Amino acid sequence: MAARQTVMFLAVVFPLSGLIQGFQPLFSFHGKSTTHRDITQRAVLRKTAEVCRDIAASKGRDFSLTIDDSLSADKVQRACSSTGTSSSLLSTVRFQTSIANMYFSNAAVDVVFALSEEYHFDDETFERGRDVITAGVAAVKASVKLENFVAGRWTLGRVCHTLQDFYSHSNWVELGKTTPYSTLIKPDQLLENLAGLSTPTCRNCTGGNCDNNLLPDLLQQGLLTSGYFNVFSSAKPAGKCSHGGTFDQTSRQEPVGGINKDDVGSSHGSLHHKAADLAVNATMELLEDIRVAVGDKNFLRLIGLSQSSVLCFVIDTTGSMSDDIAEAKRVSFNIIDSKRGTQQEPSAYILVPFNDPGFGPLMITTNADVFKDSINKLTAMGGGDIPELCLSGLQLALTAAPQSSEIFVFTDAPAKDAHLKSTILALIESTKSVVTFMLTEVLASRRRRRSPQGVSSREMSQSDTQLYRDLARASGGQAIEVTKSSLSLATVVIEDSSASAVVTLFQVVRNPGRPDHFTFTVDGSLRNITAYITGASSLTFNLTSSTGVSQSSSQSSGPLASFTTVGNLRRISLNTDNQTGSWKISVDSNNLYSVKVTGQSSVNFIYNLVEAHGGAHGDFSLKEGRPLSGGNASLLVTVTGSDTVNVTEVTLCDSSGPTEVNGSLQSVGSGNFLVTFSGVPAGDFVLRLRGEDSGSTSRSTLSSFQRQASTQIKTSSISVTAQANNTNIEPGSTISIPFTVATTTNGVVNDSATGTFTVRANNDRSYTLTSPSRVTIAAGSGGKANGTVTLTAPASAASGTDVTLTIEAENAAATDINYAVLRLSVAAKVTDITRPVCQVVSSSTSCPSSSSLCASSQWKFIANLTDGINGTGIESVTIRQGNGTLNTSTVAGAGGENITVAHYSSSCCSQNVELAAVDRVGNVGTCVGQARESTTAAPTTTAAVNTTSTGGNTLIISHCLWISVVVSVLWK
């Protein structure tokens, strides 16, 4: 145990990310090998399509999509949408982002758990590897149960990595297996035919050829083995296979060579594609197990299949906010009522109230009526002093909402918890969520007055408001400053953002302000183009179309647009959707102002910062925190909603100045581009994408295309790295997270640097944590300082609760900061690993052989299902196959166990049934019944099962059983 802890410490301290062992994590630059990203994405798309197909069939809808490995997120989402025709407006950003979360989490296993053999099925650790999978699956199910889908995705990605590695690192493929090893996801089944510790498994490779290095006896006996791997020692049990590869020291010890199938150039690379295909099917099998446990609706939410945004409000509930709360109710109810039942209906509703001294609780639901009821219950009361806990409430919303959400904050008071500003910025940058503040009663100077109701009004000064402006700017949102009486005119921006497929064409902030002009490109896919300009009342602007027609701000309605002004906001709605080309907005102001141009289009993009690894694979993984000033920065950019866009330029634009850094593009397939920026200077940047779209016009003419990311990318000269050896915390336990702080020069750690840094650690659950308040880089320390954060989950914490931990480091001058964000889950240890058991009670009535007579005949099926005396109990029984009716009741068995009695009836037009029984920790058992055709009457028998009811009486269940009816029970 001590040796393992030492190795894990080394994995944190030293850069072992080049020691990737498994399928390539993200990219195969030669295009011949299949990566973890490919495997995960293929499995998710195929399983999602299957779920949508089954849902369509149950509703009598057509589903014509061919389910194979050629699927794209756009094809799947359109097929899953009831109105998803090729011409309909559909955004796949959320779906693509969710898939990316999963494959980035998958790839991270090769960094965080590089030397943990059980995470890769190395060293014949089959039992422990299976434990990693089953514990992870249980954690995913617990997260979904609490609707913590973001945490569920990150856990799911890690689980998939270990499962997929089995097919590359073991000899399952060499044994001739063509289907997944289902026992790996079933903890109540025995792992059989494992090669013993003293059983030789390999012989030397000959001349570098390892095709036949597995011993014939091993293959003839069907014994299962995997390769040994160690970067520090060549020692391994006598006669055992090695993993193989540059970093595996054991592969130099007889028997030399390896058996991995990580890529086509590996020791058993000729079997790479067979292993990858099996890994896809195994991942689909795991996804199906989760689907059955959580239900189709929650499964699709876990996968992120949603084209609509969430509706997320963070609302000040102190005494002067009555009018604001009423307006929040009005606008949210309008959105709900106008979009209910449509494709634009919000995918979820989030509400976080705050005041002082309290904030929360967070409410998240998919039920619009529950949200309505919750916001209806908000009342404005209290609020003795002026500042409120605004940022604490915003923190809850940022960690609960899906990535790239739009969050609206209503307040008329300064933030009492302004110390959380850097934490909020870290969460904004990490989640890429947009935060817009609806600020009422902002004045140039602080005054106090009383409202007609006698409640003290709390106007904010300009300095109070600057915090909110800074946060809005960083996220790509707006700080809209209005009076309470005019708030209803400003909330139209909330309705704008709740439209489908909203994209950002252009956004800029000028602080300090200066006269300037800005261009943006309109392409043929855009509709409903809207510009927003915030600034002082003296601001003027001029709009010029691609054809040279102009309209000034003195014309509220003109040839190009109509606009309205409320507070510091001008909303400009363009009249035309088809005037493509380059447009211009000229702004005349010497005060702070912002310009934002949006539209609706299926074509958009997502991006993620990634960092390169050295070593044999030379791959990348997700980079948390800010890129390093003066160094190189890499991004994975994915174009969504179109296969006809050719990206020609990706640029980092200084959000407040003229600096631009152009990236070099490398296509990695399917609309994905690896973009590298060299020598990124210090500053705040936004990402702009330009290209040509051959799909929106004739083939002979290309349409210019432009999109811009909302969230700022800030650089830092501080490096903060943190890795948790386990991302699941048991209730009542403490987890330690080591972290490292370093000073960098031109993107590289400065070995001779010294200095002291302020450290702030924060979590969104208010769990107890300890952290050093500062760390010091001492002379001779290699330019690094280490520390440890400990986090304790209370014993009462529910399994499935997500926890977001932020660790920040700030230099002594308070001029630079960087951070690491870790996503953790509370996961209680699961002791119930047994699936529910089924006993058939009876089936009655045969079905006629003629299909024309099937509707006039009925057949029935009754079964007893139990989770045993020591189980957690059956939570649900659902129909997986069949068009009949299911009713359940609960009785007590003779041994004291609870028995769920399932009564199923159907017409003979549907002669098969499959029931799924799920216990409270997500174990799934299935029970299958079938009626066979019969043309003659048959003698009957009676089947009886005695059970004890909850009242202590004996319950006799008796039914006639036609002998001609065959009922089978299958446990999978």
Secondary structure, 3 states (H helix, E strand, C coil): CHHHHHHHHHHHHCCHHHCCCCCCCCCCCCCCCCCHHHHHHHHHHHHHHHHHHHHHHHCCCCCCCCCCCCCCHHHHHHHHCCCCCCCCCCCCHHHHHHHHHHHHHHHHHHHHCCCCHHHCCCCCCHHHHHHHHHHHHHHHHHHHHCCCHHHHHHHHHHHHHHHHHHHHHECCCCCCCCCCCHHHHCCCCCCCCECCCCCCCECCCECCECCCCECHHHHHHCCECECECCCCCCCCCCCCCECCCCCCHHHHCCCCCCCCCCCCCCCCHHHHHHHHHHHHHHHHHHHHHHHHHHCHHHHHHHHCCCCCCCEEEEEECCHHHHHHHHHHHHHHHHHHHHHCCCCCCCCCEEEEEECCCCECCCEEECCHHHHHHHHHCCCCCCCCCCCECHHHHHHHHHHHCCCCCEEEEEECCCECCHHHHHHHHHHHHHHCCEEEEEEECECCCCCEEECCCCCEEECECHHHHHHHHHHHHHHCCCEEEECHHHHHHHCHHHHHHCCCCEEEEEEEEECCCCCEEEEEEECCCCEEEEEEEEECCCCEEEEECCCCCEEECCCCECCCEEEEEECCEEEEEECCCCCCEEEEEEEECCCCEEEEEEEECCCEEEEEEEEECCCCCCCEEECCCCCECCCCEEEEEEEECCCCEEEEEEEEEECCCCCEEECEEEEEECCEEEEEECCCCCCEEEEEEEEEECCCCCCCCCEEEEEECCCCEECECEEEEECCCCCEECCCCEEEEEEEEEEEECCEECCCCCEEEEEEEEECCCCEEECCCEEEECCCCCCEEEEEEEEECCCCCCCCCEEEEEEEEECCCCCCEEEEEEEEEECCCCCCCCCCEEEEEEEECCECCCHHHHHHCEEEEEEEEECCCCCCCEEEEEEEECCCEEEEEEEECCCCCEEEEEEEEEECCCCEEEEEEEECCCCEEEEEEECCECCCCCCEEEEEEEEECCCCCEEEEEEEEECCCCCCCCCC
